Amino acid sequence: MELSPSAHVDTFCRDRLPAFPLWPQLHYDLPELTYPDRLNCAQHLLDGAVERWGGNRPCLLTPAGALVHGLHTLGAQKIALVAPYMRPLTRTVVEYLTHEGIEVLDHEALEIPDNLDVAAHDPARLPAIAKALQYADADAVILSACVQMPSLGAVEEAEQLLGKPVVSAAICRAHQMLRALDLPAVAPGAGHLLSGAYAETTPAPQAVSSAD
C-alpha cells in the first residue's frame, strides 16, 4: 500500500506514520468513505455541509471561541488563566477574552516553546501553578488555555484547591461541541462545566461594546 500524493504542506503526521506492514486492514466499504482520488475538501466539508444541514450552524469551532462559550455558560465575567504559550501569544489570548467581555484578573504564561513539550507537560503541576494566581475575585479559573496541554486529570483537584469552577480549552470545546449536536454536555470527572449542571445550557450571544 502506498499513500497518494498530497497537496498538504505540513507533512509532520504523514512522515511519522508506522511502516505499512504495521498498519491495520483498512476497508472503505461504506458509501460515506468512497472518495475520488482528488477532492476539494473546502467544497465538500463547507458547501456540502450547508447543502445538507443549512447555513445557520457553526462552521468552525476554535479553542478561543470554545473558551468564551464555556465561560459564558458558567456566567463567568472575571477569570484567571494558565497558558503554555510564550508571553506575546498569552497576551493575545488575554486581549481576545477581554474583547469578548471577560476580565482577566491574572494569568501565567508557562513559556514552553516546543509543542511536544507542551503536550508532555505534567498536569499534576497545574493546580499549584493556578494556586499562585490572583484568583480570589475570579468567577472561574482556566487551568489550560491550550487544547494541547493536558489538564483533565487535574481539574477536579484544582476545583477543590481553589474553590472555584475550573475549566480548560478542551473542556469548553467538549461542551460546545455536544451542545452544537444537541446532546447533553455531561462528562464525569471533567469539572463543574461538564458535571451535568449545564447539560442542556447553550449561552446566548453576548453583546460587546466597541468603545475604547
C-alpha positions in Angstrom: 0.0 0.0 0.0 1.2 3.5 -0.8 -0.1 6.9 0.1 -1.4 9.1 -2.7 0.3 12.4 -3.3 -1.0 15.2 -1.1 -1.2 18.9 -1.5 -1.0 19.4 2.2 2.2 21.4 3.0 2.5 20.2 6.6 3.8 16.6 6.4 4.6 16.1 10.1 1.9 13.4 10.7 2.4 11.8 7.3 6.1 11.5 7.8 5.7 9.8 11.1 3.2 7.1 10.2 4.4 3.5 11.0 5.7 1.2 8.3 2.9 -0.2 6.1 3.3 -3.8 7.4 2.2 -2.4 10.8 -1.0 -0.9 9.6 -4.3 -2.5 10.3 -6.5 -3.6 7.4 -8.4 -0.6 6.1 -11.9 -1.2 4.5 -13.7 1.6 2.7 -17.0 -0.3 2.1 -19.3 2.5 3.4 -20.6 4.9 0.8 -19.6 7.8 3.1 -15.9 6.6 2.7 -16.0 6.4 -1.1 -13.9 9.4 -2.2 -12.3 10.2 -5.6 -8.6 10.4 -5.9 -8.8 14.2 -5.9 -11.2 16.0 -3.6 -11.9 19.7 -3.0 -12.1 19.5 0.8 -13.4 23.0 1.3 -16.3 22.4 -1.1 -17.1 19.0 0.4 -16.9 20.0 4.0 -18.2 23.5 3.9 -20.5 23.9 0.9 -21.7 20.3 1.2 -22.5 20.8 4.9 -24.6 23.9 4.1 -26.5 22.0 1.5 -27.2 19.1 3.9 -27.9 21.0 7.1 -28.4 24.6 6.2 -26.2 27.6 6.8 -27.2 28.5 10.4 -24.9 26.1 12.2 -21.4 26.9 13.3 -18.8 26.3 10.6 -15.7 26.1 12.7 -15.1 25.6 16.4 -11.9 27.2 17.7 -10.3 26.8 21.1 -10.6 30.5 21.8 -14.2 30.6 20.8 -14.8 27.5 22.9 -13.3 29.2 26.0 -15.7 32.1 25.5 -18.6 29.7 25.1 -17.7 27.8 28.3 -17.2 31.0 30.3 -20.4 32.5 29.2 -22.2 29.2 30.0 -20.8 29.5 33.6 -21.7 33.1 33.7 -18.1 33.9 34.5 -17.2 37.6 34.0 -13.9 37.6 35.8 -11.3 34.8 35.4 -7.6 33.9 35.9 -5.8 31.6 33.5 -2.8 29.4 32.8 -1.4 29.1 29.3 1.6 27.2 28.0 2.4 29.9 25.4 5.1 32.4 25.3 4.2 35.8 26.7 3.2 37.6 23.5 0.8 34.8 22.5 -0.6 34.7 26.0 -1.2 38.4 25.9 -3.2 37.8 22.7 -5.4 35.3 24.4 -5.9 37.8 27.3 -6.8 40.6 24.8 -9.2 38.3 23.0 -11.1 37.3 26.2 -11.1 41.0 27.2 -12.7 41.9 23.9 -15.3 39.3 24.5 -16.3 40.9 27.8 -14.3 38.7 30.1 -12.0 40.4 32.6 -8.7 38.5 33.1 -7.6 39.3 36.7 -4.3 37.4 36.4 -2.6 35.0 34.1 0.5 32.8 33.9 2.5 32.2 30.7 4.5 29.0 31.2 6.6 29.9 28.1 7.0 26.4 26.8 8.5 27.0 23.3 8.1 23.5 21.8 4.7 21.9 21.1 6.0 18.4 22.0 7.0 19.8 25.4 3.6 21.4 25.8 1.9 18.0 25.3 4.4 16.4 27.7 3.7 19.0 30.5 2.7 17.2 33.7 -0.9 18.1 34.5 -0.2 17.4 38.2 1.8 20.6 38.3 -1.1 22.8 37.2 -3.2 23.1 40.4 -0.2 24.6 42.3 0.5 27.0 39.4 -3.1 28.1 39.4 -3.0 28.5 43.2 -0.3 31.1 42.8 -2.6 33.3 40.6 -4.6 36.2 42.0 -7.9 34.4 41.6 -9.9 35.4 44.8 -12.3 37.6 42.9 -12.5 35.3 39.8 -15.7 33.6 38.8 -13.7 30.7 37.2 -10.1 29.6 36.5 -8.8 28.4 33.2 -6.3 25.6 34.0 -5.1 25.3 30.4 -5.9 27.8 27.7 -4.5 25.4 25.1 -6.1 22.2 23.9 -2.7 20.6 23.5 -1.6 21.0 27.2 -3.2 18.1 29.2 -5.1 19.2 32.3 -8.2 16.9 32.6 -6.7 14.8 35.3 -6.0 17.8 37.5 -9.3 19.7 37.0 -11.2 18.3 40.0 -8.2 18.6 42.3 -7.9 22.3 41.2 -11.6 23.0 41.9 -11.2 21.6 45.4 -8.0 23.6 45.9 -9.2 26.9 44.6 -12.9 26.7 45.5 -13.8 27.9 42.0 -15.2 26.3 38.8 -12.2 25.2 36.8 -12.2 24.7 33.0 -9.8 24.2 30.2 -9.9 24.9 26.4 -10.6 21.2 25.8 -13.4 21.0 28.4 -15.1 24.1 27.0 -14.7 22.7 23.5 -16.3 19.4 24.5 -19.3 21.3 26.0 -19.6 23.5 22.9 -19.5 20.5 20.5 -22.0 18.5 22.5 -24.5 21.4 22.6 -23.9 22.1 18.9 -25.0 18.5 18.3 -28.0 19.0 20.6 -26.6 16.4 23.0 -26.4 16.6 26.8 -23.0 18.1 27.8 -22.0 15.7 30.6 -18.7 14.1 31.4 -18.0 12.8 34.9 -14.7 13.9 36.3 -14.3 16.9 34.0 -15.2 19.7 36.4 -18.2 21.8 37.0 -19.0 22.8 33.4 -19.5 19.1 32.4 -20.9 18.0 35.8 -24.4 18.0 34.4 -25.4 21.4 35.8 -25.1 22.8 32.3 -26.0 19.7 30.4 -28.8 21.5 28.4 -27.4 25.0 28.5 -26.3 27.0 25.5 -25.2 30.6 26.2 -27.0 33.4 24.4 -24.8 35.6 22.2 -23.1 38.3 24.2 -23.2 42.0 23.3 -19.7 43.5 23.4 -19.0 47.2 23.4 -16.7 48.5 20.6 -15.8 51.6 22.7 -12.2 52.1 23.6 
